[in-house]
Amino acid sequence: MFYETHKLREEFPDAIEKLQALMIDDEDFLKLAARYTEVNREIIRIEHEEDHASDFYLDNLKRQRLVLKDRVAVKLRN
């Protein structure tokens, strides 16, 4: 089965340079991106059946990822 990876550079392909700059210049953004990556990796492990979790837990992680992605989008617009 195919699953999207949802990496930030894939989610925001038109903002790769700004993503890189924020990761260098903005410590809060770096922490935000790290948390997004951590949650995203956990989702991928569960979807690929490398880890096991309930549907409720997986759905909660996906909601967290969406909130984090929205926060990244706000930072990219500023």
ABEGO torsion letter per residue (X at the ends): XBBBAGBAAAABAAAAAAAAAAAAABAAAAAAAAAAAAAAAAAAAAAAGABBBBAAAAAAAAAAAAAAAAAAAAAAAX
